[in-house]
């Protein structure tokens, strides 16, 4: 027959296991959320780029002298 001390010890072990399981589930949920955020950001960038290409094509066809036949995306890095 288990003693009161043994029962408390087993209860603490069970609580610790439950806590770890919840913690692991939380980590998985956060990772999935982070992956979804990254995916959404990639989609946003892709759509922005496609929009810029379409806008450039339209204004080029309309005769805007600042537009060019093919959209060129460039990033200028500032070295400090």
Secondary structure, DSSP 8 states (H G I E B T S, - for coil): ---HHHHHHHHHHHHHHHHHHHHHHHHHHHHHHHHHHHHHHHHHHHHHHHHHHHHHHHHHHTT-TT--SS----------
